[in-house]
C-alpha cells in the first residue's frame, strides 16, 4: 500500500485563476482554463513536487457561499470534501479586483477547518503591483503576491506551503490500467464512477454536461489497480457553443488517447445514437481498446415489459436481442464487448471489472511469429468472399507490437488490403487468438523474390 502524499487544496471564488495555478503546480495542462467563470466543478487531483517534497494538489470549483441551488451547491459539497482531507489550503484571490465580500466570507469559513491557510493574491504581473496584495492580510497572516500564469512569486508560495512536508522522492509511475469513461452528456458516466468508487467522487445532478474537466480516480481491487478518468460528455459539434465546452471535448479525446481503453457509456433506455457511434469511432481512431457499457438497463427492461412485442421475452432473451441491435449499430467496432448494467443500483458493475481485466490482458497479448505462420498456413484466405484479385499472397506474418496489436504482412506487393479482406483477416485472428476489445492494425510490406544476382552472391 503506497503511503498517502500530503494534500494541498486550492480554493477561491470563480475566475480568480485557481485552475491556472493548479496547472502550474503539476507542470501540465490538466484543468481547463478560459475566461468563462465556473469552469471547474469537480475535484481535480494532480501530483506535484517542490524541492524534493512530493505532494498532491486538488483544484476545486469556484465557490460562492451564498448560492445554494443546483450545481453551485454541489460544487460547495465537493470543495468541503477536499478541504476535509487537505493538509494545507491555498485561498486564491484576484489582486486586481481587491478584497471582495465573497473572499472575506470564504476566508472565515475556511478557518473552521483548522488547516494552515496561505492567501495567493493572483494576477500580479509586475513588482509594482505587489503592494495591492497587502490589502488581503485581513484574511490571513500569510499572503503571497503571485502570477499563476507567468510563475511570478509561486516559488515563495510553495516554500511556505510545503515547509513541513517530508522530503522524499515522488511516487513511481503507476502500473494501473487506465480507463477513460466516455460518452454523451447525461448518460450516467459520473454516476458509474461514484458506484465504482463507493464514494461521491464526481458531481451527479440531473443537469446534463456537469463534468467539464476529467476526473482521475485510482481504485485498488483484488490486488489490481484501475485508474478511471471521468471525462466531459462529448456533444455534437453543432451543439458545442461555449469555449469551455469545446475544450472539454478536445481534452476528453486527449485523455482517451492516453488511456489503455475507453469505456463507452450509453443510455440503454434510449438505444445507441449516432453520437454514441461517433464517440466509439474516436476510440478506434486512437487505437484504444473499447468496452461498451449499456447503462440504465433496468429502465430499458421496464420499458420492454410495457411493449407488446417484447413483453413475453425473458430478460436473457431481451438482452440477447438488444445486444444484436447494439452490435449492428456499432458494427465497425465489433470487437468491443457489450455489458449491461445499472450505475445507479450497481447491478452489473462486478462483471465490468472482470471485462476490464480481460480486455487489458488481450491488449498486451503477443503471439510468436512461428505460431502465427502455422495458423496462416492452415487458413483458407480465399474464404474471405473478397474478389480473388484482392486476396494477396502472404509470405509470412509477424506481430510487431501490442497496445494496440499490430501485425505486418509480408507480400509480393505493397498494395493496400481490400476492406473486406482486411476485416476477414482481423476476424480470423480474433477467433484464433482473442484480442478481446482491442482494434487490430494490419500493415503491408513488400518482400520480393531474390534475383539471380543476389542468389549467386
Secondary structure, DSSP 8 states (H G I E B T S, - for coil): -----EEEEEE-STTSSHHHHHHHHHTS--S---SSSS---S-EEEEEEETTEEEEEEE-----TT--SHHHHHHHHHHHHHHHH-SEEEEEEETTT---HHHHHHHHHHHTTT-EEEEEEE---SGGGGGGGGGGGGG-S-EEE-BTTTTBTHHHHHHHHTTTS-----------EEEEEE-STTSSHHHHHHHHHTS--S---SSTT---S-EEEEEEETTEEEEEEE------GGG--SHHHHHHHHHHHHHHHHSSEEEEEEETTT---HHHHHHHHHHHHTT-EEEEEEE-HHHHHHHHHHSTTTTTS-HHHHHHHHHHHHHHHTGGGTTSEEEE--TTT-TTHHHHHHHHHHHHHHHT----HHHHHHHHHH--GGGG-S-GGGS--EEEEEEEETTTTEEEEEES------HHHHHHHHHHHHHHH--TT---EEEEEE-----HHHHH-
